[in-house]
Amino acid sequence: MVYKFFKKEDFMKHNENEYQIKFKVSEIGEGSNLITERLNEKGEYETIQAPIRRLNNDIFIVWDRPFDGRILLDN
């Protein structure tokens, strides 16, 4: 497994209720086996079921607020 870390600041506001972070398919693959983890207050990662959307060569992870976290990739 390979980790790709991201920070709250990487998220962009998509609409009133959603924030999203964008990755390129070339960075993380097709996205079918992505696992999203959020860093909690204890400094531990917890798995979340974040919606994943695709548009052309972009993959978006969507959540109701920005968070520090990582995605796990099958490489």
C-alpha positions as CSV (number, residue, x, y, z in Angstrom):
1,M,0.0,0.0,0.0
2,V,1.1,3.5,-0.8
3,Y,-0.1,6.6,1.1
4,K,-0.9,10.0,-0.3
5,F,-1.3,12.6,2.4
6,F,-3.3,15.8,2.1
7,K,-4.2,18.8,4.4
8,K,-7.3,20.8,5.1
9,E,-6.0,23.6,2.9
10,D,-6.0,21.3,-0.1
11,F,-9.8,21.2,-0.2
12,M,-11.8,23.6,-2.3
13,K,-15.4,24.7,-1.6
14,H,-17.6,23.0,-4.2
15,N,-21.0,24.3,-3.0
16,E,-22.7,25.3,0.2
17,N,-22.6,21.9,1.7
18,E,-19.5,20.3,0.2
19,Y,-15.7,20.6,0.0
20,Q,-13.6,18.6,-2.4
21,I,-10.0,17.7,-3.1
22,K,-8.9,16.9,-6.6
23,F,-6.4,14.3,-7.7
24,K,-5.3,13.4,-11.2
25,V,-5.8,9.8,-12.4
26,S,-2.1,9.9,-13.3
27,E,-1.3,10.5,-9.6
28,I,-3.5,7.9,-8.0
29,G,-4.9,5.5,-10.6
30,E,-8.5,4.9,-11.5
31,G,-9.7,5.3,-8.0
32,S,-11.6,2.0,-7.7
33,N,-9.6,0.8,-4.7
34,L,-9.1,4.1,-2.8
35,I,-9.4,4.1,1.0
36,T,-9.9,7.5,2.6
37,E,-8.7,8.1,6.1
38,R,-9.2,11.2,8.3
39,L,-6.8,12.3,11.0
40,N,-8.7,12.5,14.3
41,E,-8.1,14.6,17.5
42,K,-6.0,11.8,19.0
43,G,-3.6,11.8,16.0
44,E,-4.9,8.5,14.7
45,Y,-6.2,7.8,11.2
46,E,-9.8,6.6,10.9
47,T,-11.4,5.2,7.8
48,I,-14.3,7.1,6.4
49,Q,-16.7,6.5,3.5
50,A,-16.2,9.7,1.6
51,P,-17.9,10.0,-1.8
52,I,-15.5,9.8,-4.8
53,R,-16.5,11.5,-8.1
54,R,-14.8,11.4,-11.4
55,L,-14.7,13.9,-14.2
56,N,-12.5,13.3,-17.3
57,N,-9.0,12.7,-15.8
58,D,-9.8,14.0,-12.4
59,I,-10.9,12.2,-9.2
60,F,-12.6,14.2,-6.4
61,I,-12.9,13.2,-2.8
62,V,-15.9,15.0,-1.3
63,W,-16.7,15.8,2.4
64,D,-18.9,18.3,4.3
65,R,-15.8,20.1,5.7
66,P,-12.0,20.1,5.1
67,F,-9.8,17.7,7.1
68,D,-6.2,16.4,7.3
69,G,-6.0,12.9,6.0
70,R,-4.6,10.4,3.5
71,I,-5.6,8.0,0.8
72,L,-4.3,4.5,0.5
73,L,-3.5,3.3,-3.0
74,D,-3.0,-0.1,-4.4
75,N,0.3,0.3,-6.3
